[in-house]
Amino acid sequence: MSGPIEDGVWPDQLTAHVTDSGSEPRLHGYAVESDLAVHYSFPELCLLALTGELPSERQAHAFGVALSFLSGASVAEAPLHAARLSRVCGATSSGTIGVAAIGLAEQARHLLAEHAELLAWLGGDTGPFPERHLATSAREVASVERLGAALGEPVRGLCENPSRRAALICVLWSAGLRSPASLELAWTLARLPVTFAEARAVAPASLRDYPMNTPPFVYEPPT
């Protein structure tokens, strides 16, 4: 008996396209231990991994600033809430990390889908800045002003009065991240340590400390 697997012609081994684990690990051809670890920061290494090229100083700085701004998360957000709930239910550290990573990646995917017009604008679409991504509160305006001050250099889109999230997407774009996949990774990378730390701050299996009845609900048996 034969099928598509038995009848097919398959390669004998996996082919690496980004990393090389020879006598010294390499990333897109650059020696990790004797070059990248010595002369470059971890954010620069991440940009190299995602874009295939070493970033300029301006791009590296923009990426680092964006990661710091993105790291701020609320326990009311679904990824952090889910990670904390996993801890409350007694999950292992690896389990909590997995819950956090999946939640953050899905959050990023939905965020970028909501900002499709902005990505098209950044990609060269003619026309004004998308109106739906303008700031809607003084709090957002103040945050974007702090973002601009931290960057120290102009970034396309920041002068358009963008929302905080739109502004951060503009900064990541200026750092060289142009695909939804790379932007999703940046969002997840920035928020994962904080999300995990918040989840680990509660005792495992501490159900008594969880606001179980918020908002209040009443169980009604099926009729």
C-alpha positions as a Python dict, from the first residue, in 0.01 Angstrom:
ca = {
    (1, 'M'): (0, 0, 0),
    (2, 'S'): (134, 343, -93),
    (3, 'G'): (17, 701, -69),
    (4, 'P'): (138, 1054, -133),
    (5, 'I'): (399, 1030, 142),
    (6, 'E'): (537, 695, 28),
    (7, 'D'): (534, 793, -342),
    (8, 'G'): (671, 1143, -300),
    (9, 'V'): (1028, 1265, -325),
    (10, 'W'): (1127, 1439, -5),
    (11, 'P'): (1442, 1618, 117),
    (12, 'D'): (1660, 1428, 361),
    (13, 'Q'): (1687, 1706, 618),
    (14, 'L'): (1551, 2042, 727),
    (15, 'T'): (1700, 2350, 562),
    (16, 'A'): (1782, 2653, 777),
    (17, 'H'): (1714, 2995, 624),
    (18, 'V'): (1789, 3233, 910),
    (19, 'T'): (2011, 3052, 1160),
    (20, 'D'): (2321, 2838, 1128),
    (21, 'S'): (2435, 2625, 1421),
    (22, 'G'): (2783, 2542, 1297),
    (23, 'S'): (3099, 2583, 1502),
    (24, 'E'): (2957, 2922, 1607),
    (25, 'P'): (2587, 3010, 1581),
    (26, 'R'): (2511, 3259, 1304),
    (27, 'L'): (2210, 3476, 1232),
    (28, 'H'): (2169, 3580, 868),
    (29, 'G'): (2541, 3514, 834),
    (30, 'Y'): (2652, 3720, 1134),
    (31, 'A'): (2841, 3544, 1413),
    (32, 'V'): (2619, 3556, 1721),
    (33, 'E'): (2878, 3506, 1995),
    (34, 'S'): (3183, 3691, 1863),
    (35, 'D'): (3006, 3974, 1677),
    (36, 'L'): (2639, 4033, 1759),
    (37, 'A'): (2668, 3968, 2134),
    (38, 'V'): (2971, 4199, 2155),
    (39, 'H'): (2872, 4489, 1931),
    (40, 'Y'): (2492, 4493, 1920),
    (41, 'S'): (2198, 4505, 2160),
    (42, 'F'): (1923, 4246, 2181),
    (43, 'P'): (1671, 4477, 2006),
    (44, 'E'): (1918, 4511, 1719),
    (45, 'L'): (1955, 4134, 1703),
    (46, 'C'): (1575, 4102, 1689),
    (47, 'L'): (1555, 4348, 1400),
    (48, 'L'): (1826, 4155, 1218),
    (49, 'A'): (1632, 3832, 1266),
    (50, 'L'): (1308, 3986, 1139),
    (51, 'T'): (1439, 4196, 849),
    (52, 'G'): (1758, 4016, 745),
    (53, 'E'): (1961, 4336, 784),
    (54, 'L'): (2133, 4511, 1071),
    (55, 'P'): (1940, 4826, 1164),
    (56, 'S'): (2073, 5178, 1161),
    (57, 'E'): (2124, 5351, 1496),
    (58, 'R'): (1803, 5544, 1436),
    (59, 'Q'): (1604, 5229, 1365),
    (60, 'A'): (1747, 5048, 1667),
    (61, 'H'): (1664, 5340, 1895),
    (62, 'A'): (1310, 5366, 1756),
    (63, 'F'): (1255, 4994, 1807),
    (64, 'G'): (1379, 5004, 2166),
    (65, 'V'): (1156, 5300, 2249),
    (66, 'A'): (855, 5132, 2089),
    (67, 'L'): (914, 4811, 2286),
    (68, 'S'): (926, 5007, 2611),
    (69, 'F'): (604, 5193, 2532),
    (70, 'L'): (433, 4872, 2422),
    (71, 'S'): (527, 4691, 2743),
    (72, 'G'): (266, 4877, 2942),
    (73, 'A'): (-35, 4647, 2978),
    (74, 'S'): (-342, 4635, 3199),
    (75, 'V'): (-458, 4337, 3401),
    (76, 'A'): (-800, 4409, 3251),
    (77, 'E'): (-671, 4312, 2905),
    (78, 'A'): (-750, 3958, 2796),
    (79, 'P'): (-392, 3823, 2756),
    (80, 'L'): (-281, 3937, 3101),
    (81, 'H'): (-607, 3833, 3261),
    (82, 'A'): (-579, 3487, 3103),
    (83, 'A'): (-218, 3448, 3215),
    (84, 'R'): (-306, 3544, 3571),
    (85, 'L'): (-604, 3310, 3570),
    (86, 'S'): (-378, 3024, 3459),
    (87, 'R'): (-156, 3098, 3758),
    (88, 'V'): (-456, 3110, 3992),
    (89, 'C'): (-559, 2769, 3859),
    (90, 'G'): (-215, 2628, 3941),
    (91, 'A'): (-53, 2618, 3597),
    (92, 'T'): (320, 2559, 3566),
    (93, 'S'): (541, 2849, 3464),
    (94, 'S'): (568, 2707, 3113),
    (95, 'G'): (190, 2684, 3096),
    (96, 'T'): (149, 3046, 3202),
    (97, 'I'): (410, 3158, 2950),
    (98, 'G'): (223, 2970, 2678),
    (99, 'V'): (-111, 3123, 2774),
    (100, 'A'): (43, 3471, 2778),
    (101, 'A'): (219, 3428, 2443),
    (102, 'I'): (-90, 3297, 2264),
    (103, 'G'): (-310, 3568, 2412),
    (104, 'L'): (-67, 3845, 2319),
    (105, 'A'): (-17, 3714, 1966),
    (106, 'E'): (-392, 3700, 1910),
    (107, 'Q'): (-431, 4047, 2058),
    (108, 'A'): (-166, 4174, 1815),
    (109, 'R'): (-334, 4005, 1519),
    (110, 'H'): (-666, 4170, 1595),
    (111, 'L'): (-497, 4505, 1653),
    (112, 'L'): (-324, 4497, 1316),
    (113, 'A'): (-642, 4391, 1140),
    (114, 'E'): (-810, 4698, 1290),
    (115, 'H'): (-523, 4914, 1160),
    (116, 'A'): (-522, 4784, 803),
    (117, 'E'): (-594, 5134, 669),
    (118, 'L'): (-298, 5273, 861),
    (119, 'L'): (-65, 5003, 727),
    (120, 'A'): (-182, 5084, 375),
    (121, 'W'): (-118, 5454, 440),
    (122, 'L'): (230, 5382, 570),
    (123, 'G'): (289, 5163, 266),
    (124, 'G'): (235, 5455, 31),
    (125, 'D'): (-138, 5493, -21),
    (126, 'T'): (-222, 5848, -121),
    (127, 'G'): (-469, 6039, 85),
    (128, 'P'): (-492, 6177, 437),
    (129, 'F'): (-407, 5995, 756),
    (130, 'P'): (-692, 5752, 837),
    (131, 'E'): (-943, 5943, 1048),
    (132, 'R'): (-1043, 5639, 1253),
    (133, 'H'): (-689, 5621, 1396),
    (134, 'L'): (-674, 5975, 1532),
    (135, 'A'): (-634, 6033, 1906),
    (136, 'T'): (-962, 6057, 2093),
    (137, 'S'): (-847, 6172, 2438),
    (138, 'A'): (-603, 6407, 2605),
    (139, 'R'): (-441, 6102, 2766),
    (140, 'E'): (-355, 5958, 2424),
    (141, 'V'): (-224, 6292, 2301),
    (142, 'A'): (3, 6320, 2605),
    (143, 'S'): (135, 5966, 2557),
    (144, 'V'): (216, 6030, 2191),
    (145, 'E'): (394, 6351, 2290),
    (146, 'R'): (608, 6152, 2536),
    (147, 'L'): (675, 5898, 2260),
    (148, 'G'): (797, 6172, 2027),
    (149, 'A'): (1019, 6317, 2298),
    (150, 'A'): (1171, 5975, 2371),
    (151, 'L'): (1244, 5922, 2001),
    (152, 'G'): (1412, 6259, 1960),
    (153, 'E'): (1359, 6249, 1583),
    (154, 'P'): (1052, 6288, 1361),
    (155, 'V'): (867, 5975, 1256),
    (156, 'R'): (612, 5976, 976),
    (157, 'G'): (262, 5977, 1116),
    (158, 'L'): (333, 6115, 1462),
    (159, 'C'): (250, 6471, 1355),
    (160, 'E'): (-99, 6359, 1240),
    (161, 'N'): (-242, 6344, 1595),
    (162, 'P'): (-257, 5962, 1592),
    (163, 'S'): (-395, 5738, 1862),
    (164, 'R'): (-137, 5583, 2091),
    (165, 'R'): (-154, 5244, 1921),
    (166, 'A'): (-141, 5397, 1574),
    (167, 'A'): (163, 5601, 1677),
    (168, 'L'): (344, 5290, 1799),
    (169, 'I'): (272, 5111, 1473),
    (170, 'C'): (420, 5410, 1290),
    (171, 'V'): (734, 5386, 1503),
    (172, 'L'): (772, 5012, 1445),
    (173, 'W'): (727, 5074, 1072),
    (174, 'S'): (1005, 5335, 1083),
    (175, 'A'): (1227, 5077, 1254),
    (176, 'G'): (1196, 4852, 950),
    (177, 'L'): (909, 4621, 1048),
    (178, 'R'): (676, 4627, 749),
    (179, 'S'): (487, 4296, 759),
    (180, 'P'): (194, 4211, 988),
    (181, 'A'): (384, 3902, 1106),
    (182, 'S'): (687, 4101, 1221),
    (183, 'L'): (466, 4363, 1385),
    (184, 'E'): (275, 4090, 1570),
    (185, 'L'): (603, 3948, 1697),
    (186, 'A'): (717, 4290, 1821),
    (187, 'W'): (390, 4339, 2012),
    (188, 'T'): (418, 3995, 2172),
    (189, 'L'): (788, 4033, 2251),
    (190, 'A'): (736, 4370, 2421),
    (191, 'R'): (451, 4258, 2643),
    (192, 'L'): (542, 3900, 2731),
    (193, 'P'): (783, 3972, 3022),
    (194, 'V'): (542, 4215, 3190),
    (195, 'T'): (244, 3987, 3136),
    (196, 'F'): (429, 3690, 3285),
    (197, 'A'): (557, 3896, 3578),
    (198, 'E'): (205, 4017, 3661),
    (199, 'A'): (73, 3662, 3646),
    (200, 'R'): (354, 3535, 3870),
    (201, 'A'): (283, 3805, 4128),
    (202, 'V'): (-17, 3609, 4257),
    (203, 'A'): (7, 3286, 4454),
    (204, 'P'): (-68, 2965, 4265),
    (205, 'A'): (-411, 2815, 4322),
    (206, 'S'): (-523, 3134, 4502),
    (207, 'L'): (-885, 3113, 4395),
    (208, 'R'): (-1001, 3290, 4712),
    (209, 'D'): (-822, 3606, 4598),
    (210, 'Y'): (-984, 3608, 4253),
    (211, 'P'): (-1289, 3837, 4198),
    (212, 'M'): (-1501, 3541, 4101),
    (213, 'N'): (-1833, 3726, 4123),
    (214, 'T'): (-1732, 4039, 3931),
    (215, 'P'): (-1954, 4127, 3761),
    (216, 'P'): (-2224, 3961, 3975),
    (217, 'F'): (-2405, 3672, 3816),
    (218, 'V'): (-2678, 3432, 3919),
    (219, 'Y'): (-2686, 3075, 3795),
    (220, 'E'): (-3018, 2970, 3650),
    (221, 'P'): (-3061, 2598, 3586),
    (222, 'P'): (-3185, 2503, 3240),
    (223, 'T'): (-3559, 2466, 3211),
}
